[in-house]
Amino acid sequence: MTVGVLKVTLRLFGIKSLKEKRSVIKHLISQISNKYNVSIIESDNQDSKVWASIAVALIRNSKDQVEQTMDSLVDLLEERMGMEISSEEREVY
């Protein structure tokens, strides 16, 4: 078993209120959780309209599977309109 942790900081565009940001992030978290069967939370920058940080934890059978899932998650985030990845941190145990 291999454990992976992915931390991503996102810059958000066009968000006018914290309520709108929370709605966008909640939808994103739900989509990722359902699609990839991972644990995910909004970890930092909860009081900022421009920045959001999410942390994802996953367990797979091999390191390659963990890396593939993290790559796929990052690709999904890069393709989303209205946000860009500012930083990304990966850990594999």
Secondary structure by P-SEA (a helix, b strand, c coil): cbbbbbbbbbbbcccccaaaaaaaaaaaaaaaaaacccccccccccccccbbbbbbbbccccaaaaaaaaaaaaaaaaacccccccbbbbbcc
